[in-house]
Amino acid sequence: MRIYPTLAAGCVVAMGWIAPAAHADNRWYISGSIGGFFLQNYTDETTFSKLVSVPVSRSAASISGNNVVVVARPPTFILTPVTAKGTQRFSYSPGPVENLAIGYRIIPQVRVEGEIGYSNFGVSTLQPSVNNLYFLNLNGRTFDRQSGAAVDRMTWTLNAFYDFPTVASRFSPYLGVGYGGNENHRTTGHFVSTNGTTFTSNGGWSGGNEGLLEAGINIRMSRHWALLPAYRYDHFFIDGQNVNIAKLGMRYSF
């Protein structure tokens, strides 16, 4: 379930509200985009845990004359937590991404902007692997998602772009870089392998820094409006995840 408003729709509303008061010679602009979020397969180190039933022997001693008699009793079993270090490899299903930005053109070729974004995606398969007798089923086999394991990600970045000279009166390629942070919320995931073995992954919150590279084309539609098809590469430093993003945006220059 989405936990944030649709950013692209908010951008359109903001454009419509601000436009009547805008001046053509203003260097400020506002932009919004929607696209596809494609997270590359990722492997990390983790600690696996489970409860195992451990037998505890019971016996009783009694004295009969000069003899000590030991009477064995059936063992009891107690649940004991067991942990082991291993790795888990994730593959992800694609998801939507939405961005909203406010920018300023410093000189005709250079502009900077502050951007917020939202994406939603999920874990598709999981391959846990651990070398431990208590985790014999976690030997690198593939577990398919049954439910949960959905991720909501918010990002915020400061970006800088360079616009190349216009071609054919309306096409201007551009390159950009950005740096910022992100916050992620993942729900608990339930997985099953082909032989019926089940696996549960933990949910929770995480966050860290990210950097991005972007290439696209400014397609001038009118004095104020531009269409922005683009490709973005995103790298998340805290865990080394890499993301490919294809997006289509609109920009209104005041």
Buried (B, 14 or more C-beta within 10 A) or exposed (E): EEEBEBBBEBBBEBBEEEEEEBEEEEEBBBBBBBBBBBBEEBEEEBEBEBEEEEEEEEEEEEEEEEEEEEEEEEEEEEEEEBEBEBBBBBBBBBBBBBBBBBBEBEEEEEBBBBBBBBBBBBBBBBBBBBEBEBBEBBEEBEBEBEEBBBBBBBBEBEBBBEBEEEEEEBEBBBEBBBEBBBEBBBBEBBBEBEEEEEBEBEBEEBBEEBBBEBEBBBBBEEEBBBBBBBEBEBEBEEEEBEBBBBBBBBBBBB
